[in-house]
């Protein structure tokens, strides 16, 4: 090879290395997924006692039993924090179940006090699936979290900050009703208001044959049979588990419930749940969902549900805590029974959660149990294949779905069930657990709002090592994104059982060390393949440095006092900030007599209000509407108004008509750049509609971009738009 060729080759190598470096930097700048569990349901624990007198849920302005008292609806509180949440590295928020419930609780776990009404329900006692806080039912328009308008505005502001929003789909049970006396032959159990405030006309009524366990076993109230293939009672191979399913309220019989009810083919409740899930995702503009209590739901139905309409292809995370499955069976359930192997279909690793809880609460927990070769026993070790899988002996109770299926797992320390129980992982215990899930580099970490938030009634303000718990969590989230990438190697556990360490193979190849000894710092020498002479520093505020020597790193790991027994060691000088990318939202409003929005008539009627930033485009369209018996002069007028916060002033800024041939055509309006963010309302009026009907259903869709931060007068004061009409138009 001549010198010219050598020079040419050298230049090509330099260019390739530059491109690779740019690509690596580009990848590192992307935010790795971290979910914020954006609400809570349990009693407040001050570290020594539970406050059991308050309603077990986030505070609500209309609940005098709230702790703490508040004047702010929770949807508004989340919207106010959307920019800060994104700026600290969260990529998604798990929102509460959005449909109106009927039952809440206060008191200790063994002496619960029931509170009936929509504002007391944290979301798991669903009453009306189609009431998002805009029907006067269960005592109020709003849910505990706010009105439908506040919900859609909250989602819009999350999207404006690049955050995905996930709904908590409760598809197994409904709220317990004590005063219903179903009558043959229909045995109607649940019925709802329609768009005209008439009880009984609302969509998706429920009957006793929709359930396999109608509450209370009412006389003359037949029940359906229990479904097949319920994970609580059946293993993935079809053999019985020998266990029974636990119940919260009346549980749907998704497979064996009443057939072909009210003219709907198939199983009534299953068909209606499919339609509802599709409607809710489109109505709110969310990007995914959690599947609550999947251990009590036949996988034959659930497989259909996640592939129906807008649910298909969305991100989901399944709660399967009530099943007796081992990690290999959990993986089989996802990939074979549910036929979902992609990273968009995930499950909480509530097997690993038990080990993390024990680590957080136990002084001198036996750390070798965390080695992947032990946590994967009985399955495959996908996290560190070279280590294989071995019998952990006495510690075989600790397993990890994460280790055996790295792409389909969401990791948790505290979540809805554990933090609401009598023995949660407390603020001064939890950090070492979060250190593990945020540095291991696999799975999607999920952090509860209550642990992260510094609001009154939350734990994020707890002082640990002169800083708040919130501060330490943000540090670990930063490490998760900018330091702890790639696979793992050089796993090590100390002979005294107190230290577990591993090295990350990506980026700067950080070394993570965890110490379970709550009483003493522990010196340790661990193996590493980081080049000798490399000086490593801790990125979690322990102010420790050490030099790699002879293929080892010798360092003293701090005592696990208040959960701070961890180090994240990497070369100095690593920097990074989280990207906050502005994104629009697309939401739909269906107007029909059996929903909450009345169909179009000859009055100008307010359909919705949307919260839009200055200088942004609103694109509205009627995707579908009833044109039966229309003449050439019939049309629907769509108008966009600039609206005051109290909705008393509405000024038209754009409009267009939609005739029988103009479905899906667009109405665009660009908000003035020099005007502050605020509400724009969308109105619909029918012109020359058929005299016999006078009303026409329609589906309105709008795409818009909300502001990233809130204005001083942000708090919503209008819970419902049901009777907002312009009679003179």
Protein Blocks (a to p, Z undefined) as FASTA:
>chain_A
ZZklmmmmmmmmmmmmmmmmmmmmmmmmpccdddddfbdfbdcdehjaccfkbccddddf
klmkbccddfbdfklmmmmmmmmmmmnopabdcdddfbdcfbdcedjfklcccdedjklp
golacfblmlgoiaceehiabdfkbcfklmmmmmmmmmmnopacdddddfkbccddfkbc
cddfklpabdcddfkopahiaghiadfklpcbdghiighiacddddehifklocfkopae
hiacddfbdcddfklmcehiehigcjfklmmmmmmmmmmmmmnopabdcdehkllgcfkl
mmmmmmgcjlnopacdddfklpcbdfklmmmmmmmmnopabfkbccddfklmmmmmmmmm
pghiafklmpmklmmgoiacfklmmnopadehjmlmbccfklmomklcccdfbdfklmmm
mbdcdfklmmmmmmmmmmnopajddddfklmpmcehiaklpcgehiafklmmmmmmmmmm
mmmgcjdehiacdfklpaccdddfehjlpaddddfbfkbccddddddfbdehiacddfeh
nopacddeehiacdddddfehhiaccddddehiacddddddddddddddddfklmbdcdd
fbdcdfbdcdddehiacddddfbacfehiafkbccddddddddfklpaccdfbdcdddfk
lghiacdddddfkbccdddddddddehiafklopacddddddddddfbdcfklpccbfbf
klgccfkZZ
